[in-house]
Amino acid sequence: MSTHLSVPKTYKLFVGGAFPRSESGRVYEVTTPKGGFLANAAQASRKDARDAVVAARAAVSGWAGATAYNRGQVLYRVAEVLEGRRAQFEEEIAAQQGVSGAVARAQVDEAIDLWVWYAGWADKFAQVAGNANPVAGPYFNISVPEPTGVVAVVAPQQSALLGLVATVAPALVAGNTVVVVASEAHPLSAITLGEVLATSDLPKGVVNVLTGSPAEIAPWLASHDDVNALDLTGAGELEWIDLEIAAAQTLKRVLRPLAGADAVAPSLSRITALTETKTVWHPKSLL
Amino acid sequence: MTIDNAVSPAQRALAVLGDDVTESALKRYLEGLPGVDATGLEQRAAALGTRSIKAASKAWALDRIIELIDLTTLEGADTPGKVRSLVAKALVPDATDGSTPRVAAVCVYGDMVPFAVEALGAAHAAGRATEPGDGLVNVAAVATAFPSGRASLAVKLADTADAVAAGADEIDMVIDRGAFLAGRYGTVFDEIVAVKEACRRADGSYAHLKVILETGELNTYDNVRRASWLSILAGGDFIKTSTGKVSPAATLPVTLLMLEVVRDWHRLTGERIGVKPAGGIRSSKDAIKYLVTVAETVGEEWLQPHLFRFGASSLLNDVLLQRQKLRSGHYSGADYVTID
């Protein structure tokens, strides 16, 4: 007979490359759909959101300044580490969402495939979204997509891992940094993803994961002057029009809520929606 | 071997040590000071850092922090233009909010004093006593071969006199840490007395003298206590923790210790000495801990620009962000304050 006692894990936040508890000291119970206890997760407060934005802002210059090729390599690396952790993800998804092992496995497969799909775009999307514009004069006129900066994301609430990957990965491709509010009911996979990100060459602060109530945290992120874009994909159940109004005060880019398969479909427009077009005029040499 | 040189007479030292103001008497006095209980000091400082500050007190504290700041630029790359923009920020810290108070002083290298004086214009305190809210800003100059202090006395005195002549209201001098650590207290004492004399203006008044101990190089709390007493005995108006060029710079325990010396001096003589922590204080949260420490050690009457200052540059922006948050109800960002 085994004498091993199970060691339950404390699921904490992922901010600035570290795993702090909420500054508020709050936790909430994560349960199976039938109400069985799974774990305690940190319930982030507005101050945790503030700290996460500070961490994300500090990471912008490094991540946006890295070469597109380098960003792609780091994102591929994330997919490799995800692959190595698939058993843990499958187990957590099955427990949180109350689905069979096969359904959980399919979600992990789809999430990893989606991550790889986005990783591939890192050094390619600028060729598609950018352009050499014809102008009437001796100039090269070039438009290129530039990252917007700090992106606050409300992740889709229904899926534990896939929705998170579908919103975080496209934001990273262009060089944005992310503060993501995970699914309130299924936050465990988000923190495990944080552990993957922490061990796969992603600079600290590029992704920050908050768990807790999106209704509580999202308004602080929407009104935050130092957040540049707001992805409300998973905010359909919230008062998201108010969030959009708050975001308008600082002219943030806003992605509106999506539901079902649309929320997790691979899409180039998700990458370009979080970029700004920079156009430069360059004189042609006088030969 | 006993060294028995007479050190320069200074009124405070005469009052405390009696007529026998010699190096050996000074040494006996300073080394006779009780040792510092390091654990107790650090615990006390940590406890002072945990006080809960309510929103109304915080609003007051943020404004008072701004009024206590010596806005500082001490870089080799400083230019007249950089100093002018520093002064502009000192006069109007937050252009989006006219109710923002002005800082206490701008702190620059000696050769930049004329540019700071010119840029301040009518807002220059120019030796007048200042109060919070009167809109006057002092010019502080670092002198005496800042930050190392490694120059001959003649050079240090010329450095000081030059800054005072250019219009500096306050002189931040560094002590000779090498001499202090070697136990040559008399040398350090004489130098402070001489620099104090060099702070005399043509009309007979004195520029305020802040004595930088550079606690990061003094190694022990006992040394910090001795250096604080030494600086006060020699005539310093302010004792300042650090240059900001050495790590660790200001820490809460060291500042608490210096405040305790100031408190003891006040009990002994009724005279009020100022304290200036400098370097490494970057967040409003840290600065509020210092305010609490001052209020609970020497009393709230010390929270005045002539008795307490912060030597800082990036602190001001963080305080402005916190003020904007209190005013607007949502978080602000670095895009809404000036780049230093």
HADDOCK unambig.tbl for C-alpha pairs under 7 A between the chains (distance, minus, plus):
assign (segid A and resid 220 and name CA) (segid B and resid 330 and name CA) 6.77 0.50 0.50
assign (segid A and resid 223 and name CA) (segid B and resid 330 and name CA) 5.97 0.50 0.50
assign (segid A and resid 224 and name CA) (segid B and resid 330 and name CA) 5.99 0.50 0.50
assign (segid A and resid 224 and name CA) (segid B and resid 331 and name CA) 4.82 0.50 0.50
assign (segid A and resid 224 and name CA) (segid B and resid 332 and name CA) 6.11 0.50 0.50
assign (segid A and resid 225 and name CA) (segid B and resid 331 and name CA) 6.04 0.50 0.50
assign (segid A and resid 225 and name CA) (segid B and resid 332 and name CA) 4.71 0.50 0.50
assign (segid A and resid 225 and name CA) (segid B and resid 333 and name CA) 5.29 0.50 0.50
assign (segid A and resid 226 and name CA) (segid B and resid 332 and name CA) 6.20 0.50 0.50
assign (segid A and resid 226 and name CA) (segid B and resid 333 and name CA) 4.43 0.50 0.50
